[in-house]
């Protein structure tokens, strides 16, 4: 079985956050959702657990950071094409997110943009042509 990734994000308005992530392309799994959490499925391997602050506090004694004023992590989704990158960021913006809070990545082999969700969590969306990725330079002491 492939490994799965579960990101747990505290949100201030669960309904708004759920609608935002549905608009970006995730599907809500009702089996693991209730009035304190929404399990948002991006793929067979990627799940985002949106939780109320009270629910999130059950998992950590540390204070919840305000993602609008500080960053602890950056998340990134892959896209199959450059157009899909633009489409996902466009959907995020239309759903109330902020498009391109970070500079765009524009290389011959990679294209990336970003968005911020209504709670301030930052996401990158990147397309990469693996066949065109420049080779890694050999280590100096290899």
N, C-alpha and C positions, 0 to 999 in steps of 0.2 A: 504494500500500500504506500503511495507517495506521501511524503510529509505534508502536513497542512499548516498554514499560518493563520493565527487568530490575532488580530489587532483589537485591542480594547480601548475605546475612546470615550471619555466622559463628555456628555453634551448637556447643554442647558435646557433645550426644548426637544424632547425625544420625537414627537410627531414631526416637527420641522426637519430635524436631522434625518429621520427615516425617509421623508419625502424627497429630501435633497439627494440622498444616496440612491434612491430608486431612479430619480431623474438622470443621474450620472451613469446608470447601467447596472446597479446591483439589484438583487432580488431579495426581498424579506422572507426569511424562513420562519414561519409561524411556530414551528415545533420548538424553537429555542428563543422565542420572543414573548414578551408580556408587557405590562404597563411600566416596567423598569428598564427594559432592554429590548433592542431590536438586533437580531442576527442578520446581517446583510451579506449576501453571498455574491462574490465577484467571479469565482470559478470553483472547480472541484477542490482547489487547494487554498484559496484565499477567502477568508471570512473576516468581516469587521463587526465587532460587537459594540454597538452604540449603547451606552448605559447612562442612566441618570447619575448625577453626582452622588446621591445617597447610595446607589448600588455600587458605583465605582469605589467608594470609600470602604466597602466591605472587603476589598482585595488588597488594600495597601494602607499602611499607617501614615504615609507621606501626604503632604498637602497636594491638592490638585492645582497644577499650573494653569494659568490663563494663557491659552494658546494664541490669543490675539496680541499678547505682549511679550511672550517668551517662546522659545522653541526647544523641545527636548528630542524630537525625532522628525524626520522627513520621510514620507512614504512615496512610493513610485509604482505606477501601473505600466505595464507594457501595452503597446498598441501594434496592430498588424500593418498599419500604413500611416503615412504622414497625415492623410485626410482624417483618419480615425483619431489621431491626436487632437486635431482641431475640433472635431465633432464632440469629443468628450469634454474638452475645456469649454466649448460653446454651451453644452448641456449644463455644465456646472454653473456657468455665469447666468444662464436663463433661470436656473433654480434658486438663485440668490447667493451664489458664491462669487468670489473675486477672481477674475481671470488674470493670469500672468503676474502674480506678486513677485516672482523671481524672473530674471532674464531668460529669454528663450535660448535653448541649445540648438545651434544651427551648424552642422558639420555635413560633409559629403556622405557620411555613413550613419548619421544620427540626427534626429530631430526631436526636440522636447519642448514642452510647455508646462505650465503649472496652474493650479487653482488652489484657493483657500475655501474651506467649507464655512458655513455660517458661524461655527464656533472657533474658527481661526486655525484649524488643523490644515497643514500644507501638504499638497499632493503634487507629485510630478507625473506626467504622462509622456512616455518616450517610445519612439519607433527607432529601431536599429537594424541596419543591413549588416548582419554578421559577416557576410562574405567580403564586405568592403572595409571592415575594421582594420586599421593599420596594425601591422605586426608589433608585438611587444619587443622593445629593444633587449638584446641579450644582456644579461647581468655582467657588470664589469669584471667580477672575479669568478665567473662561472667555470 
